[in-house]
């Protein structure tokens, strides 16, 4: 059932992303042109143009993405000590594992690199805390190295302490992240390396934090949010048009919207 849910979520996300609508509108306009229906051809070309403007004009995506990023406020870690935390959780989604990492022998990091760099920062800052990196792959047909194995290689390359490290390399989405990590968190508590009653620091993208927090709460795991990878500021860029940034913003926004809706329908949050 979880596999069917994963596949269905990927299909739905592909279908509703605005950039994919542009392709569909252009294909339909070409079809109606071939069928000698110029009025329908013109309408779908106008829809494609309107969609292109919607995607590229940044305020249209930023206004919604900013709400999502502000849904979970930052916690001031400077006012807390290492004794207040049970450990560190780093969610995958920023590392390119797979065949490229195997073929090239180098680990590439996506635009969400702050998940990794913030993880490094906190591991250096709290070397005695256990940490868990969770992630296999979000692809439908993953090949090669998992994200967790790639992060493990990065830890070794950076010379970071890994005495209390754990790597979860089976999960394909956020719900599976939490479900597969839960026994590990409890195991750290049983070993005495962590107090199971203390909240764990949770590192993930700001736009992804709200959904992640709800899933952890549903599984009875208390976490302290450490949101990173912000894509919006306090002001909207009303005069900005950037198709690349717009596509990225809409992808993040639609990914989270579909995730929240799907998890709510299936009772995962």
N, C-alpha and C positions, 0 to 999 in steps of 0.2 A: 504493500500500500504506500509506504514512504517513497519507493522508487517511482510509482505512478504519479504521486503528488509532485515529486521533483521534476519529472519530465513535463507534466502538464503546466507547472509554473513557468518553465522555460519557454514553452510554446506560447502561453498567454502573454508573457513579457515581450516576446518578439513581435507578436501581433499588434500590441498597443503602443509601441514606441513610435513617436511622431515621425522620426526620420524614415522609418519603414513605410509609413503612410505615403510619403512622397514617391517612393518607388512604385507603390501600388497605384497611386493616382496617375503617374506617367504611363505605366503599363496599360491602364484602362483607357487613357486618352489615345494611345497608339492603336488599341483594339478598335475603338469607335471610329478612329480615322480610317482604318482599313475597312470598316463596315459602312463607310461613307455617311457617318452621322456627325457632321462637323460641330453641331451645337453641343452635343454631349462631349465631344473631344475638347472643345474650348472650356467647358465647365470643369472638367477634371484637371486641365492644365492650370486653371485659375486656383483650384483647390491645392494643387501641388505648390504653386507659388505662395499662396497664403500660409501653407504649412511650413514652407522654407523660411518665411519671414517670422513665423511664430517660434520656430526652433532657434533661429539665429539671433533674434532680438532678446538680449539677456534678461531684462526685467521679467519677462513672462515666466521664466523658469526660476529665477532667483527669488521672486516674491514667495513662492511656495516652498522652495528648498530652504530658505532662511527660517521659516516657521518650523520646519522639521529639525533643523540643526539647533534651534533654540529651545526645543521641547524638553531637553534634559540639560540643565545648567551645569557649568563646571564646578568642581569641588576644589577648594584651595588645599592642596596637599602639604603646603608649607606649614599649615597650622596643625598638622597631624604627624605622628611619629611612626616608625616601623612597627612598633608594638600594636598599633591600631589595625593592622592589615593581616589577613590570613595568607595572602599570596598575590600573584599577578597573573592575569589572564590576557592573552593577546589573541584576538580573532584573526583568522586568515582573510585573504581577499586582496592582498597587496603584493604578493610574490608570484612571479612567473616560474613555476617548476616545470613539470612536463618534459617533453623531448628536447626542447631548446636547452634547458639547464644541463641535461645529460650530454647532448651533442657538443655544447660549447664549453662545458666545465665551469660556467659562471652563472651566478644567480642574478636575474633581473628583477627590479622592483617597479611596480606600477605607479600611477599618479598618487595612490593612497599610501605612499611610502612612509608617512608619519606614523602609521600603525607600527611599522618596524623600528623606526628611529626612536619613537617614544618608548617602545619596549626595551630597546638597548639602554636608554637613559635610566629607566626605573630599575632594570636589572643591575646596572652599575651602582645606582643609588642605594638599593636594598639587596646586597649580595646574599644575605642570609634568608631571604624570602623565597619560597618555592614559586616557580612559574610554570604555566602551561601555555603552549602554543597549540591552537586548534585549527585544523584545516587540511583537507585532502585536495579537493578540486571542485570548482563550480561548473565545470564543463560536462556536457552530456556524455562525451566519450574521452575521458582523461587517459593520458599516456605518460609514461616516464615518471619522473620524480614528483612526489607529493609536496604540497606547500610546507607541511610540517618538517619533512626531511630537508627541504631547501633552507628553512629557518634554522634548523639544527646546524647545517653547514655554515650559515652566516655567523652563528654564535661562536663556532670554532674559529672562523677566520678573524673575528673581532677579539678573540681571546677573553671572552666574557665567562664568568663563573657559571657552571652548569651542574653543580653538586645536587641541587634540588629541582632539576629540569625535568619536564615531562612533555611529551609530544603526542598529540592526538591526531592520527592521520587517516581517519575513516570518513569524517563528516563532509557532506556536500552542500549543506545550507546551515543557516543560523540555528534552527531548531536542533539539528543533529549535533552541531557544535556543543550545545548545552547538555543534551542528553548523554553524549559520550564523555563529556568532561565531568559530569556529576560524580561518578564513582571515583575518579581520580582525585577530586577535591576531598571527598570523604576519606580516601586512602591516605592522603597526606596528613589528615587529622589523626587517623589511627596510628600512623608512624610517629607522631609527636613532632613532626617538622612544621606543623601548622595547626592553629586552633580553628577547628571547623566552625566555631560559632562566630569568628571574626569575619567581616566582609572582605572580599577579594577585590583588588583593583581591576577594572575592566577597561581595556584599551580597544577602541574601534573608531570608525569614522563617525563624526558628529551626526550625519544624516542617518546613520545606521544604529545609533545608540538607543533611540526610543524603542524600536522593535526588539533589540537585543535585551534591553532592561526588562521588558514585559515577559520575555521568555524565561529569563533567569528567575524572575519573581514567581512565575508559574511553576517552576521546578523547586521552589523553596530555597534558592541560593541567593544570599545577600551580597550585593556588589556595590562598589563605589565607582561611579562613571568617570572615565578619563577620556573625554571626547577629543578627537584629533581630526585632521584632514578637512578643515572647514573650507567651503567653496564660496561662501557669501560673507560680506561685511555688513556694517551697520547702514550703509547707504546703497541704494540701487543705482546701477549704471544705466540711466534712462537713455543716454545717447550711444550706448555700446551695441555693436552688432558683431558677433563672433560665432560663426557656425560651429567651430570645433568645441568651444566652451559650452555653447548651447546644447549640443548633442550630449556632451558629458553630463551636464546638469539634468537634462531630461531623462537620461538613462538612469541616473541615481534616483531621481524623484519617482519615476515609474516603477523601478525595482522595489523601492520601499513601499510604495502605495499598494502594489500587488501583493507583496509579502505580508503586509499588515492585514489586508482584506482576506487573503487565503488562510493565514494563521487564525484569524478571528472566526472564520466560517468553520474551520476544522477543530476549533476548541483548543488550539495550541497556546493562545493567549487569552 
